[in-house]
Amino acid sequence: MVVVWEEGTLYDYLFNPKKYIPSTKMVFPGLKKPKERTDLIAYLTYRRNRGYSHCHP
């Protein structure tokens, strides 16, 4: 499965990782509150737009 990680796909994944990618072994229950998902996506977008790598604080 190839996933293009955009805001919509990330939002769906964060809601229910096992449903979105059934074969995942990662133990992450997801973020059930919509505000938590949108806040995380906003933070990741902020970091990406400033050229930060996901590996650096």
mmCIF entry with sequence, helices, sheets and N, C-alpha, C, O atoms, coordinates in Angstrom:
data_MODEL
# 
_entry.id   MODEL 
# 
_entity.id                         1 
_entity.type                       polymer 
_entity.pdbx_number_of_molecules   1 
# 
_entity_poly.entity_id                      1 
_entity_poly.type                           'polypeptide(L)' 
_entity_poly.nstd_linkage                   no 
_entity_poly.nstd_monomer                   no 
_entity_poly.pdbx_seq_one_letter_code       MVVVWEEGTLYDYLFNPKKYIPSTKMVFPGLKKPKERTDLIAYLTYRRNRGYSHCHP 
_entity_poly.pdbx_seq_one_letter_code_can   MVVVWEEGTLYDYLFNPKKYIPSTKMVFPGLKKPKERTDLIAYLTYRRNRGYSHCHP 
_entity_poly.pdbx_strand_id                 A 
# 
loop_
_entity_poly_seq.entity_id 
_entity_poly_seq.num 
_entity_poly_seq.mon_id 
_entity_poly_seq.hetero 
1 1  MET n 
1 2  VAL n 
1 3  VAL n 
1 4  VAL n 
1 5  TRP n 
1 6  GLU n 
1 7  GLU n 
1 8  GLY n 
1 9  THR n 
1 10 LEU n 
1 11 TYR n 
1 12 ASP n 
1 13 TYR n 
1 14 LEU n 
1 15 PHE n 
1 16 ASN n 
1 17 PRO n 
1 18 LYS n 
1 19 LYS n 
1 20 TYR n 
1 21 ILE n 
1 22 PRO n 
1 23 SER n 
1 24 THR n 
1 25 LYS n 
1 26 MET n 
1 27 VAL n 
1 28 PHE n 
1 29 PRO n 
1 30 GLY n 
1 31 LEU n 
1 32 LYS n 
1 33 LYS n 
1 34 PRO n 
1 35 LYS n 
1 36 GLU n 
1 37 ARG n 
1 38 THR n 
1 39 ASP n 
1 40 LEU n 
1 41 ILE n 
1 42 ALA n 
1 43 TYR n 
1 44 LEU n 
1 45 THR n 
1 46 TYR n 
1 47 ARG n 
1 48 ARG n 
1 49 ASN n 
1 50 ARG n 
1 51 GLY n 
1 52 TYR n 
1 53 SER n 
1 54 HIS n 
1 55 CYS n 
1 56 HIS n 
1 57 PRO n 
# 
_struct_asym.id          A 
_struct_asym.entity_id   1 
# 
loop_
_struct_conf.conf_type_id 
_struct_conf.id 
_struct_conf.pdbx_PDB_helix_id 
_struct_conf.beg_label_comp_id 
_struct_conf.beg_label_asym_id 
_struct_conf.beg_label_seq_id 
_struct_conf.pdbx_beg_PDB_ins_code 
_struct_conf.end_label_comp_id 
_struct_conf.end_label_asym_id 
_struct_conf.end_label_seq_id 
_struct_conf.pdbx_end_PDB_ins_code 
_struct_conf.beg_auth_comp_id 
_struct_conf.beg_auth_asym_id 
_struct_conf.beg_auth_seq_id 
_struct_conf.end_auth_comp_id 
_struct_conf.end_auth_asym_id 
_struct_conf.end_auth_seq_id 
_struct_conf.pdbx_PDB_helix_class 
_struct_conf.details 
_struct_conf.pdbx_PDB_helix_length 
HELX_P HELX_P1 AA1 GLU A 7  ? PHE A 15 ? GLU A 7  PHE A 15 1 ? 9  
HELX_P HELX_P2 AA2 PRO A 17 ? TYR A 20 ? PRO A 17 TYR A 20 1 ? 4  
HELX_P HELX_P3 AA3 PRO A 34 ? ASN A 49 ? PRO A 34 ASN A 49 1 ? 16 
# 
_struct_conf_type.id          HELX_P 
_struct_conf_type.criteria    ? 
_struct_conf_type.reference   ? 
# 
loop_
_atom_site.group_PDB 
_atom_site.id 
_atom_site.type_symbol 
_atom_site.label_atom_id 
_atom_site.label_alt_id 
_atom_site.label_comp_id 
_atom_site.label_asym_id 
_atom_site.label_entity_id 
_atom_site.label_seq_id 
_atom_site.pdbx_PDB_ins_code 
_atom_site.Cartn_x 
_atom_site.Cartn_y 
_atom_site.Cartn_z 
_atom_site.occupancy 
_atom_site.B_iso_or_equiv 
_atom_site.pdbx_formal_charge 
_atom_site.auth_seq_id 
_atom_site.auth_comp_id 
_atom_site.auth_asym_id 
_atom_site.auth_atom_id 
_atom_site.pdbx_PDB_model_num 
ATOM 1   N N  . MET A 1 1  ? 0.841   -1.181 0.000  1.00 0.00 ? 1  MET A N  1 
ATOM 2   C CA . MET A 1 1  ? 0.000   0.000  0.000  1.00 0.00 ? 1  MET A CA 1 
ATOM 3   C C  . MET A 1 1  ? 0.884   1.242  0.000  1.00 0.00 ? 1  MET A C  1 
ATOM 4   O O  . MET A 1 1  ? 1.790   1.368  0.823  1.00 0.00 ? 1  MET A O  1 
ATOM 5   N N  . VAL A 1 2  ? 0.619   2.136  -0.908 1.00 0.00 ? 2  VAL A N  1 
ATOM 6   C CA . VAL A 1 2  ? 1.341   3.397  -0.984 1.00 0.00 ? 2  VAL A CA 1 
ATOM 7   C C  . VAL A 1 2  ? 0.418   4.496  -0.465 1.00 0.00 ? 2  VAL A C  1 
ATOM 8   O O  . VAL A 1 2  ? -0.724  4.625  -0.907 1.00 0.00 ? 2  VAL A O  1 
ATOM 9   N N  . VAL A 1 3  ? 0.922   5.272  0.462  1.00 0.00 ? 3  VAL A N  1 
ATOM 10  C CA . VAL A 1 3  ? 0.132   6.359  1.043  1.00 0.00 ? 3  VAL A CA 1 
ATOM 11  C C  . VAL A 1 3  ? 0.822   7.676  0.727  1.00 0.00 ? 3  VAL A C  1 
ATOM 12  O O  . VAL A 1 3  ? 2.020   7.831  0.961  1.00 0.00 ? 3  VAL A O  1 
ATOM 13  N N  . VAL A 1 4  ? 0.072   8.610  0.202  1.00 0.00 ? 4  VAL A N  1 
ATOM 14  C CA . VAL A 1 4  ? 0.566   9.962  0.008  1.00 0.00 ? 4  VAL A CA 1 
ATOM 15  C C  . VAL A 1 4  ? 0.104   10.736 1.238  1.00 0.00 ? 4  VAL A C  1 
ATOM 16  O O  . VAL A 1 4  ? -1.088  10.989 1.415  1.00 0.00 ? 4  VAL A O  1 
ATOM 17  N N  . TRP A 1 5  ? 1.058   11.107 2.080  1.00 0.00 ? 5  TRP A N  1 
ATOM 18  C CA . TRP A 1 5  ? 0.725   11.755 3.346  1.00 0.00 ? 5  TRP A CA 1 
ATOM 19  C C  . TRP A 1 5  ? 0.426   13.233 3.129  1.00 0.00 ? 5  TRP A C  1 
ATOM 20  O O  . TRP A 1 5  ? 1.321   14.065 2.982  1.00 0.00 ? 5  TRP A O  1 
ATOM 21  N N  . GLU A 1 6  ? -0.851  13.517 3.117  1.00 0.00 ? 6  GLU A N  1 
ATOM 22  C CA . GLU A 1 6  ? -1.352  14.884 3.037  1.00 0.00 ? 6  GLU A CA 1 
ATOM 23  C C  . GLU A 1 6  ? -2.223  15.096 4.270  1.00 0.00 ? 6  GLU A C  1 
ATOM 24  O O  . GLU A 1 6  ? -2.401  14.174 5.066  1.00 0.00 ? 6  GLU A O  1 
ATOM 25  N N  . GLU A 1 7  ? -2.760  16.286 4.433  1.00 0.00 ? 7  GLU A N  1 
ATOM 26  C CA . GLU A 1 7  ? -3.559  16.564 5.623  1.00 0.00 ? 7  GLU A CA 1 
ATOM 27  C C  . GLU A 1 7  ? -4.731  15.589 5.777  1.00 0.00 ? 7  GLU A C  1 
ATOM 28  O O  . GLU A 1 7  ? -4.983  15.106 6.881  1.00 0.00 ? 7  GLU A O  1 
ATOM 29  N N  . GLY A 1 8  ? -5.443  15.297 4.703  1.00 0.00 ? 8  GLY A N  1 
ATOM 30  C CA . GLY A 1 8  ? -6.600  14.413 4.780  1.00 0.00 ? 8  GLY A CA 1 
ATOM 31  C C  . GLY A 1 8  ? -6.239  12.984 5.132  1.00 0.00 ? 8  GLY A C  1 
ATOM 32  O O  . GLY A 1 8  ? -6.905  12.363 5.961  1.00 0.00 ? 8  GLY A O  1 
ATOM 33  N N  . THR A 1 9  ? -5.179  12.447 4.507  1.00 0.00 ? 9  THR A N  1 
ATOM 34  C CA . THR A 1 9  ? -4.785  11.069 4.806  1.00 0.00 ? 9  THR A CA 1 
ATOM 35  C C  . THR A 1 9  ? -4.223  10.967 6.215  1.00 0.00 ? 9  THR A C  1 
ATOM 36  O O  . THR A 1 9  ? -4.475  9.987  6.916  1.00 0.00 ? 9  THR A O  1 
ATOM 37  N N  . LEU A 1 10 ? -3.469  11.966 6.631  1.00 0.00 ? 10 LEU A N  1 
ATOM 38  C CA . LEU A 1 10 ? -2.926  11.963 7.983  1.00 0.00 ? 10 LEU A CA 1 
ATOM 39  C C  . LEU A 1 10 ? -4.044  12.061 9.018  1.00 0.00 ? 10 LEU A C  1 
ATOM 40  O O  . LEU A 1 10 ? -3.993  11.393 10.051 1.00 0.00 ? 10 LEU A O  1 
ATOM 41  N N  . TYR A 1 11 ? -5.040  12.882 8.751  1.00 0.00 ? 11 TYR A N  1 
ATOM 42  C CA . TYR A 1 11 ? -6.181  13.029 9.661  1.00 0.00 ? 11 TYR A CA 1 
ATOM 43  C C  . TYR A 1 11 ? -6.895  11.691 9.832  1.00 0.00 ? 11 TYR A C  1 
ATOM 44  O O  . TYR A 1 11 ? -7.210  11.294 10.954 1.00 0.00 ? 11 TYR A O  1 
ATOM 45  N N  . ASP A 1 12 ? -7.150  10.996 8.728  1.00 0.00 ? 12 ASP A N  1 
ATOM 46  C CA . ASP A 1 12 ? -7.808  9.688  8.782  1.00 0.00 ? 12 ASP A CA 1 
ATOM 47  C C  . ASP A 1 12 ? -6.956  8.673  9.531  1.00 0.00 ? 12 ASP A C  1 
ATOM 48  O O  . ASP A 1 12 ? -7.466  7.915  10.356 1.00 0.00 ? 12 ASP A O  1 
ATOM 49  N N  . TYR A 1 13 ? -5.670  8.660  9.246  1.00 0.00 ? 13 TYR A N  1 
ATOM 50  C CA . TYR A 1 13 ? -4.762  7.726  9.908  1.00 0.00 ? 13 TYR A CA 1 
ATOM 51  C C  . TYR A 1 13 ? -4.709  7.982  11.406 1.00 0.00 ? 13 TYR A C  1 
ATOM 52  O O  . TYR A 1 13 ? -4.775  7.045  12.201 1.00 0.00 ? 13 TYR A O  1 
ATOM 53  N N  . LEU A 1 14 ? -4.591  9.244  11.790 1.00 0.00 ? 14 LEU A N  1 
ATOM 54  C CA . LEU A 1 14 ? -4.504  9.568  13.212 1.00 0.00 ? 14 LEU A CA 1 
ATOM 55  C C  . LEU A 1 14 ? -5.771  9.193  13.967 1.00 0.00 ? 14 LEU A C  1 
ATOM 56  O O  . LEU A 1 14 ? -5.721  8.925  15.168 1.00 0.00 ? 14 LEU A O  1 
ATOM 57  N N  . PHE A 1 15 ? -6.890  9.171  13.286 1.00 0.00 ? 15 PHE A N  1 
ATOM 58  C CA . PHE A 1 15 ? -8.147  8.776  13.915 1.00 0.00 ? 15 PHE A CA 1 
ATOM 59  C C  . PHE A 1 15 ? -8.166  7.277  14.204 1.00 0.00 ? 15 PHE A C  1 
ATOM 60  O O  . PHE A 1 15 ? -8.557  6.860  15.294 1.00 0.00 ? 15 PHE A O  1 
ATOM 61  N N  . ASN A 1 16 ? -7.749  6.472  13.241 1.00 0.00 ? 16 ASN A N  1 
ATOM 62  C CA . ASN A 1 16 ? -7.820  5.022  13.412 1.00 0.00 ? 16 ASN A CA 1 
ATOM 63  C C  . ASN A 1 16 ? -6.719  4.347  12.589 1.00 0.00 ? 16 ASN A C  1 
ATOM 64  O O  . ASN A 1 16 ? -6.970  3.898  11.471 1.00 0.00 ? 16 ASN A O  1 
ATOM 65  N N  . PRO A 1 17 ? -5.504  4.273  13.136 1.00 0.00 ? 17 PRO A N  1 
ATOM 66  C CA . PRO A 1 17 ? -4.378  3.714  12.386 1.00 0.00 ? 17 PRO A CA 1 
ATOM 67  C C  . PRO A 1 17 ? -4.603  2.290  11.883 1.00 0.00 ? 17 PRO A C  1 
ATOM 68  O O  . PRO A 1 17 ? -4.262  1.985  10.740 1.00 0.00 ? 17 PRO A O  1 
ATOM 69  N N  . LYS A 1 18 ? -5.163  1.425  12.702 1.00 0.00 ? 18 LYS A N  1 
ATOM 70  C CA . LYS A 1 18 ? -5.345  0.017  12.304 1.00 0.00 ? 18 LYS A CA 1 
ATOM 71  C C  . LYS A 1 18 ? -6.342  -0.122 11.155 1.00 0.00 ? 18 LYS A C  1 
ATOM 72  O O  . LYS A 1 18 ? -6.183  -0.997 10.304 1.00 0.00 ? 18 LYS A O  1 
ATOM 73  N N  . LYS A 1 19 ? -7.354  0.719  11.121 1.00 0.00 ? 19 LYS A N  1 
ATOM 74  C CA . LYS A 1 19 ? -8.330  0.660  10.030 1.00 0.00 ? 19 LYS A CA 1 
ATOM 75  C C  . LYS A 1 19 ? -7.730  1.224  8.740  1.00 0.00 ? 19 LYS A C  1 
ATOM 76  O O  . LYS A 1 19 ? -7.981  0.711  7.649  1.00 0.00 ? 19 LYS A O  1 
ATOM 77  N N  . TYR A 1 20 ? -6.943  2.273  8.880  1.00 0.00 ? 20 TYR A N  1 
ATOM 78  C CA . TYR A 1 20 ? -6.362  2.925  7.703  1.00 0.00 ? 20 TYR A CA 1 
ATOM 79  C C  . TYR A 1 20 ? -5.279  2.055  7.074  1.00 0.00 ? 20 TYR A C  1 
ATOM 80  O O  . TYR A 1 20 ? -5.213  1.920  5.852  1.00 0.00 ? 20 TYR A O  1 
ATOM 81  N N  . ILE A 1 21 ? -4.432  1.468  7.913  1.00 0.00 ? 21 ILE A N  1 
ATOM 82  C CA . ILE A 1 21 ? -3.370  0.573  7.440  1.00 0.00 ? 21 ILE A CA 1 
ATOM 83  C C  . ILE A 1 21 ? -3.456  -0.701 8.280  1.00 0.00 ? 21 ILE A C  1 
ATOM 84  O O  . ILE A 1 21 ? -2.788  -0.811 9.308  1.00 0.00 ? 21 ILE A O  1 
ATOM 85  N N  . PRO A 1 22 ? -4.275  -1.661 7.850  1.00 0.00 ? 22 PRO A N  1 
ATOM 86  C CA . PRO A 1 22 ? -4.536  -2.867 8.646  1.00 0.00 ? 22 PRO A CA 1 
ATOM 87  C C  . PRO A 1 22 ? -3.294  -3.689 9.008  1.00 0.00 ? 22 PRO A C  1 
ATOM 88  O O  . PRO A 1 22 ? -3.278  -4.347 10.048 1.00 0.00 ? 22 PRO A O  1 
ATOM 89  N N  . SER A 1 23 ? -2.280  -3.663 8.189  1.00 0.00 ? 23 SER A N  1 
ATOM 90  C CA . SER A 1 23 ? -1.096  -4.495 8.440  1.00 0.00 ? 23 SER A CA 1 
ATOM 91  C C  . SER A 1 23 ? -0.103  -3.869 9.416  1.00 0.00 ? 23 SER A C  1 
ATOM 92  O O  . SER A 1 23 ? 0.930   -4.472 9.709  1.00 0.00 ? 23 SER A O  1 
ATOM 93  N N  . THR A 1 24 ? -0.393  -2.681 9.921  1.00 0.00 ? 24 THR A N  1 
ATOM 94  C CA . THR A 1 24 ? 0.562   -2.015 10.808 1.00 0.00 ? 24 THR A CA 1 
ATOM 95  C C  . THR A 1 24 ? 0.742   -2.793 12.106 1.00 0.00 ? 24 THR A C  1 
ATOM 96  O O  . THR A 1 24 ? -0.217  -3.331 12.659 1.00 0.00 ? 24 THR A O  1 
ATOM 97  N N  . LYS A 1 25 ? 1.965   -2.844 12.577 1.00 0.00 ? 25 LYS A N  1 
ATOM 98  C CA . LYS A 1 25 ? 2.283   -3.491 13.851 1.00 0.00 ? 25 LYS A CA 1 
ATOM 99  C C  . LYS A 1 25 ? 2.470   -2.448 14.957 1.00 0.00 ? 25 LYS A C  1 
ATOM 100 O O  . LYS A 1 25 ? 2.627   -2.793 16.129 1.00 0.00 ? 25 LYS A O  1 
ATOM 101 N N  . MET A 1 26 ? 2.452   -1.184 14.572 1.00 0.00 ? 26 MET A N  1 
ATOM 102 C CA . MET A 1 26 ? 2.662   -0.108 15.523 1.00 0.00 ? 26 MET A CA 1 
ATOM 103 C C  . MET A 1 26 ? 1.512   -0.072 16.534 1.00 0.00 ? 26 MET A C  1 
ATOM 104 O O  . MET A 1 26 ? 0.342   -0.179 16.169 1.00 0.00 ? 26 MET A O  1 
ATOM 105 N N  . VAL A 1 27 ? 1.867   0.078  17.792 1.00 0.00 ? 27 VAL A N  1 
ATOM 106 C CA . VAL A 1 27 ? 0.864   0.173  18.847 1.00 0.00 ? 27 VAL A CA 1 
ATOM 107 C C  . VAL A 1 27 ? 0.571   1.658  19.072 1.00 0.00 ? 27 VAL A C  1 
ATOM 108 O O  . VAL A 1 27 ? 1.250   2.332  19.846 1.00 0.00 ? 27 VAL A O  1 
ATOM 109 N N  . PHE A 1 28 ? -0.427  2.133  18.395 1.00 0.00 ? 28 PHE A N  1 
ATOM 110 C CA . PHE A 1 28 ? -0.855  3.524  18.521 1.00 0.00 ? 28 PHE A CA 1 
ATOM 111 C C  . PHE A 1 28 ? -2.362  3.530  18.346 1.00 0.00 ? 28 PHE A C  1 
ATOM 112 O O  . PHE A 1 28 ? -2.857  3.236  17.257 1.00 0.00 ? 28 PHE A O  1 
ATOM 113 N N  . PRO A 1 29 ? -3.102  3.859  19.397 1.00 0.00 ? 29 PRO A N  1 
ATOM 114 C CA . PRO A 1 29 ? -4.564  3.771  19.318 1.00 0.00 ? 29 PRO A CA 1 
ATOM 115 C C  . PRO A 1 29 ? -5.215  4.863  18.479 1.00 0.00 ? 29 PRO A C  1 
ATOM 116 O O  . PRO A 1 29 ? -6.389  4.760  18.124 1.00 0.00 ? 29 PRO A O  1 
ATOM 117 N N  . GLY A 1 30 ? -4.464  5.898  18.163 1.00 0.00 ? 30 GLY A N  1 
ATOM 118 C CA . GLY A 1 30 ? -5.027  7.009  17.400 1.00 0.00 ? 30 GLY A CA 1 
ATOM 119 C C  . GLY A 1 30 ? -5.431  8.142  18.310 1.00 0.00 ? 30 GLY A C  1 
ATOM 120 O O  . GLY A 1 30 ? -5.399  8.020  19.535 1.00 0.00 ? 30 GLY A O  1 
ATOM 121 N N  . LEU A 1 31 ? -5.807  9.235  17.705 1.00 0.00 ? 31 LEU A N  1 
ATOM 122 C CA . LEU A 1 31 ? -6.274  10.415 18.434 1.00 0.00 ? 31 LEU A CA 1 
ATOM 123 C C  . LEU A 1 31 ? -7.754  10.563 18.140 1.00 0.00 ? 31 LEU A C  1 
ATOM 124 O O  . LEU A 1 31 ? -8.129  10.895 17.016 1.00 0.00 ? 31 LEU A O  1 
ATOM 125 N N  . LYS A 1 32 ? -8.585  10.327 19.112 1.00 0.00 ? 32 LYS A N  1 
ATOM 126 C CA . LYS A 1 32 ? -10.034 10.310 18.895 1.00 0.00 ? 32 LYS A CA 1 
ATOM 127 C C  . LYS A 1 32 ? -10.657 11.707 18.853 1.00 0.00 ? 32 LYS A C  1 
ATOM 128 O O  . LYS A 1 32 ? -11.703 11.899 18.233 1.00 0.00 ? 32 LYS A O  1 
ATOM 129 N N  . LYS A 1 33 ? -10.025 12.676 19.506 1.00 0.00 ? 33 LYS A N  1 
ATOM 130 C CA . LYS A 1 33 ? -10.575 14.033 19.533 1.00 0.00 ? 33 LYS A CA 1 
ATOM 131 C C  . LYS A 1 33 ? -10.140 14.802 18.282 1.00 0.00 ? 33 LYS A C  1 
ATOM 132 O O  . LYS A 1 33 ? -8.945  14.908 18.008 1.00 0.00 ? 33 LYS A O  1 
ATOM 133 N N  . PRO A 1 34 ? -11.095 15.334 17.528 1.00 0.00 ? 34 PRO A N  1 
ATOM 134 C CA . PRO A 1 34 ? -10.751 16.067 16.301 1.00 0.00 ? 34 PRO A CA 1 
ATOM 135 C C  . PRO A 1 34 ? -9.744  17.195 16.533 1.00 0.00 ? 34 PRO A C  1 
ATOM 136 O O  . PRO A 1 34 ? -8.855  17.401 15.707 1.00 0.00 ? 34 PRO A O  1 
ATOM 137 N N  . LYS A 1 35 ? -9.870  17.922 17.635 1.00 0.00 ? 35 LYS A N  1 
ATOM 138 C CA . LYS A 1 35 ? -8.951  19.035 17.901 1.00 0.00 ? 35 LYS A CA 1 
ATOM 139 C C  . LYS A 1 35 ? -7.524  18.535 18.079 1.00 0.00 ? 35 LYS A C  1 
ATOM 140 O O  . LYS A 1 35 ? -6.581  19.193 17.640 1.00 0.00 ? 35 LYS A O  1 
ATOM 141 N N  . GLU A 1 36 ? -7.353  17.391 18.712 1.00 0.00 ? 36 GLU A N  1 
ATOM 142 C CA . GLU A 1 36 ? -6.006  16.839 18.869 1.00 0.00 ? 36 GLU A CA 1 
ATOM 143 C C  . GLU A 1 36 ? -5.391  16.511 17.510 1.00 0.00 ? 36 GLU A C  1 
ATOM 144 O O  . GLU A 1 36 ? -4.204  16.751 17.289 1.00 0.00 ? 36 GLU A O  1 
ATOM 145 N N  . ARG A 1 37 ? -6.192  15.969 16.609 1.00 0.00 ? 37 ARG A N  1 
ATOM 146 C CA . ARG A 1 37 ? -5.688  15.640 15.270 1.00 0.00 ? 37 ARG A CA 1 
ATOM 147 C C  . ARG A 1 37 ? -5.337  16.907 14.501 1.00 0.00 ? 37 ARG A C  1 
ATOM 148 O O  . ARG A 1 37 ? -4.264  16.990 13.903 1.00 0.00 ? 37 ARG A O  1 
ATOM 149 N N  . THR A 1 38 ? -6.231  17.896 14.512 1.00 0.00 ? 38 THR A N  1 
ATOM 150 C CA . THR A 1 38 ? -5.949  19.130 13.759 1.00 0.00 ? 38 THR A CA 1 
ATOM 151 C C  . THR A 1 38 ? -4.775  19.892 14.369 1.00 0.00 ? 38 THR A C  1 
ATOM 152 O O  . THR A 1 38 ? -3.996  20.502 13.637 1.00 0.00 ? 38 THR A O  1 
ATOM 153 N N  . ASP A 1 39 ? -4.633  19.869 15.698 1.00 0.00 ? 39 ASP A N  1 
ATOM 154 C CA . ASP A 1 39 ? -3.486  20.528 16.334 1.00 0.00 ? 39 ASP A CA 1 
ATOM 155 C C  . ASP A 1 39 ? -2.173  19.868 15.927 1.00 0.00 ? 39 ASP A C  1 
ATOM 156 O O  . ASP A 1 39 ? -1.195  20.556 15.636 1.00 0.00 ? 39 ASP A O  1 
ATOM 157 N N  . LEU A 1 40 ? -2.148  18.545 15.906 1.00 0.00 ? 40 LEU A N  1 
ATOM 158 C CA . LEU A 1 40 ? -0.925  17.833 15.517 1.00 0.00 ? 40 LEU A CA 1 
ATOM 159 C C  . LEU A 1 40 ? -0.580  18.113 14.055 1.00 0.00 ? 40 LEU A C  1 
ATOM 160 O O  . LEU A 1 40 ? 0.582   18.350 13.725 1.00 0.00 ? 40 LEU A O  1 
ATOM 161 N N  . ILE A 1 41 ? -1.571  18.085 13.195 1.00 0.00 ? 41 ILE A N  1 
ATOM 162 C CA . ILE A 1 41 ? -1.334  18.363 11.772 1.00 0.00 ? 41 ILE A CA 1 
ATOM 163 C C  . ILE A 1 41 ? -0.851  19.805 11.584 1.00 0.00 ? 41 ILE A C  1 
ATOM 164 O O  . ILE A 1 41 ? 0.036   20.055 10.768 1.00 0.00 ? 41 ILE A O  1 
ATOM 165 N N  . ALA A 1 42 ? -1.418  20.738 12.319 1.00 0.00 ? 42 ALA A N  1 
ATOM 166 C CA . ALA A 1 42 ? -0.984  22.140 12.247 1.00 0.00 ? 42 ALA A CA 1 
ATOM 167 C C  . ALA A 1 42 ? 0.469   22.268 12.698 1.00 0.00 ? 42 ALA A C  1 
ATOM 168 O O  . ALA A 1 42 ? 1.245   23.001 12.086 1.00 0.00 ? 42 ALA A O  1 
ATOM 169 N N  . TYR A 1 43 ? 0.840   21.565 13.756 1.00 0.00 ? 43 TYR A N  1 
ATOM 170 C CA . TYR A 1 43 ? 2.217   21.598 14.243 1.00 0.00 ? 43 TYR A CA 1 
ATOM 171 C C  . TYR A 1 43 ? 3.173   21.016 13.200 1.00 0.00 ? 43 TYR A C  1 
ATOM 172 O O  . TYR A 1 43 ? 4.223   21.600 12.931 1.00 0.00 ? 43 TYR A O  1 
ATOM 173 N N  . LEU A 1 44 ? 2.822   19.882 12.618 1.00 0.00 ? 44 LEU A N  1 
ATOM 174 C CA . LEU A 1 44 ? 3.677   19.274 11.600 1.00 0.00 ? 44 LEU A CA 1 
ATOM 175 C C  . LEU A 1 44 ? 3.809   20.170 10.372 1.00 0.00 ? 44 LEU A C  1 
ATOM 176 O O  . LEU A 1 44 ? 4.887   20.272 9.786  1.00 0.00 ? 44 LEU A O  1 
ATOM 177 N N  . THR A 1 45 ? 2.718   20.813 9.989  1.00 0.00 ? 45 THR A N  1 
ATOM 178 C CA . THR A 1 45 ? 2.743   21.745 8.852  1.00 0.00 ? 45 THR A CA 1 
ATOM 179 C C  . THR A 1 45 ? 3.640   22.938 9.164  1.00 0.00 ? 45 THR A C  1 
ATOM 180 O O  . THR A 1 45 ? 4.419   23.374 8.316  1.00 0.00 ? 45 THR A O  1 
ATOM 181 N N  . TYR A 1 46 ? 3.530   23.460 10.373 1.00 0.00 ? 46 TYR A N  1 
ATOM 182 C CA . TYR A 1 46 ? 4.371   24.574 10.824 1.00 0.00 ? 46 TYR A CA 1 
ATOM 183 C C  . TYR A 1 46 ? 5.850   24.196 10.711 1.00 0.00 ? 46 TYR A C  1 
ATOM 184 O O  . TYR A 1 46 ? 6.657   24.955 10.175 1.00 0.00 ? 46 TYR A O  1 
ATOM 185 N N  . ARG A 1 47 ? 6.189   23.013 11.223 1.00 0.00 ? 47 ARG A N  1 
ATOM 186 C CA . ARG A 1 47 ? 7.578   22.563 11.184 1.00 0.00 ? 47 ARG A CA 1 
ATOM 187 C C  . ARG A 1 47 ? 8.058   22.366 9.740  1.00 0.00 ? 47 ARG A C  1 
ATOM 188 O O  . ARG A 1 47 ? 9.161   22.783 9.385  1.00 0.00 ? 47 ARG A O  1 
ATOM 189 N N  . ARG A 1 48 ? 7.230   21.733 8.920  1.00 0.00 ? 48 ARG A N  1 
ATOM 190 C CA . ARG A 1 48 ? 7.608   21.486 7.528  1.00 0.00 ? 48 ARG A CA 1 
ATOM 191 C C  . ARG A 1 48 ? 7.840   22.797 6.783  1.00 0.00 ? 48 ARG A C  1 
ATOM 192 O O  . ARG A 1 48 ? 8.795   22.916 6.015  1.00 0.00 ? 48 ARG A O  1 
ATOM 193 N N  . ASN A 1 49 ? 6.973   23.773 7.005  1.00 0.00 ? 49 ASN A N  1 
ATOM 194 C CA . ASN A 1 49 ? 7.078   25.050 6.295  1.00 0.00 ? 49 ASN A CA 1 
ATOM 195 C C  . ASN A 1 49 ? 8.301   25.855 6.711  1.00 0.00 ? 49 ASN A C  1 
ATOM 196 O O  . ASN A 1 49 ? 8.678   26.797 6.014  1.00 0.00 ? 49 ASN A O  1 
ATOM 197 N N  . ARG A 1 50 ? 8.916   25.515 7.806  1.00 0.00 ? 50 ARG A N  1 
ATOM 198 C CA . ARG A 1 50 ? 10.115  26.198 8.257  1.00 0.00 ? 50 ARG A CA 1 
ATOM 199 C C  . ARG A 1 50 ? 11.378  25.401 7.990  1.00 0.00 ? 50 ARG A C  1 
ATOM 200 O O  . ARG A 1 50 ? 12.465  25.771 8.433  1.00 0.00 ? 50 ARG A O  1 
ATOM 201 N N  . GLY A 1 51 ? 11.224  24.299 7.258  1.00 0.00 ? 51 GLY A N  1 
ATOM 202 C CA . GLY A 1 51 ? 12.386  23.528 6.824  1.00 0.00 ? 51 GLY A CA 1 
ATOM 203 C C  . GLY A 1 51 ? 12.954  22.596 7.870  1.00 0.00 ? 51 GLY A C  1 
ATOM 204 O O  . GLY A 1 51 ? 14.071  22.104 7.708  1.00 0.00 ? 51 GLY A O  1 
ATOM 205 N N  . TYR A 1 52 ? 12.219  22.339 8.941  1.00 0.00 ? 52 TYR A N  1 
ATOM 206 C CA . TYR A 1 52 ? 12.706  21.415 9.950  1.00 0.00 ? 52 TYR A CA 1 
ATOM 207 C C  . TYR A 1 52 ? 12.499  19.977 9.514  1.00 0.00 ? 52 TYR A C  1 
ATOM 208 O O  . TYR A 1 52 ? 11.467  19.621 8.945  1.00 0.00 ? 52 TYR A O  1 
ATOM 209 N N  . SER A 1 53 ? 13.498  19.165 9.792  1.00 0.00 ? 53 SER A N  1 
ATOM 210 C CA . SER A 1 53 ? 13.369  17.729 9.546  1.00 0.00 ? 53 SER A CA 1 
ATOM 211 C C  . SER A 1 53 ? 12.580  17.107 10.680 1.00 0.00 ? 53 SER A C  1 
ATOM 212 O O  . SER A 1 53 ? 12.564  17.634 11.793 1.00 0.00 ? 53 SER A O  1 
ATOM 213 N N  . HIS A 1 54 ? 11.924  15.983 10.405 1.00 0.00 ? 54 HIS A N  1 
ATOM 214 C CA . HIS A 1 54 ? 11.202  15.280 11.454 1.00 0.00 ? 54 HIS A CA 1 
ATOM 215 C C  . HIS A 1 54 ? 12.147  14.695 12.502 1.00 0.00 ? 54 HIS A C  1 
ATOM 216 O O  . HIS A 1 54 ? 11.703  14.282 13.573 1.00 0.00 ? 54 HIS A O  1 
ATOM 217 N N  . CYS A 1 55 ? 13.429  14.657 12.206 1.00 0.00 ? 55 CYS A N  1 
ATOM 218 C CA . CYS A 1 55 ? 14.395  14.051 13.120 1.00 0.00 ? 55 CYS A CA 1 
ATOM 219 C C  . CYS A 1 55 ? 15.003  15.048 14.099 1.00 0.00 ? 55 CYS A C  1 
ATOM 220 O O  . CYS A 1 55 ? 15.716  14.640 15.016 1.00 0.00 ? 55 CYS A O  1 
ATOM 221 N N  . HIS A 1 56 ? 14.749  16.308 13.936 1.00 0.00 ? 56 HIS A N  1 
ATOM 222 C CA . HIS A 1 56 ? 15.363  17.326 14.790 1.00 0.00 ? 56 HIS A CA 1 
ATOM 223 C C  . HIS A 1 56 ? 14.305  18.061 15.588 1.00 0.00 ? 56 HIS A C  1 
ATOM 224 O O  . HIS A 1 56 ? 13.217  18.341 15.085 1.00 0.00 ? 56 HIS A O  1 
ATOM 225 N N  . PRO A 1 57 ? 14.632  18.375 16.848 1.00 0.00 ? 57 PRO A N  1 
ATOM 226 C CA . PRO A 1 57 ? 13.671  19.129 17.681 1.00 0.00 ? 57 PRO A CA 1 
ATOM 227 C C  . PRO A 1 57 ? 13.466  20.545 17.202 1.00 0.00 ? 57 PRO A C  1 
ATOM 228 O O  . PRO A 1 57 ? 12.692  21.293 17.800 1.00 0.00 ? 57 PRO A O  1 
# 
